[in-house]
Amino acid sequence: MTNPELLLLDELTIGLAPMIIQSFKHQIRKLREEKITMLLTEQNAVFALDVSDRAYVLDKGAIVFQGSVAELRSRNDIMAGFLGVS
């Protein structure tokens, strides 16, 4: 499909080698430059935060955080407690 309005990416990095993940990161950044809207669901928090503008953190189906990636990075309680990133 050409010129999509929304690109859905579900668990893009699961089971992939780090080299492939870096390639995906590069491709996502290129798509962002083209102003393509993407919705990414991802358990690899480091990858997701590197390619995202906004973040939603879910716990048992409930949103426990929503905001910019910069705001999320400043929330050590959410980063460590839910994402395992310090």
Beta strands, then each sheet from edge to edge (+ up, - down):
strand 1: 6-10
strand 2: 37-41
strand 3: 54-59
strand 4: 62-68
sheet 1: 1+ 2+
sheet 2: 3+ 4-
end
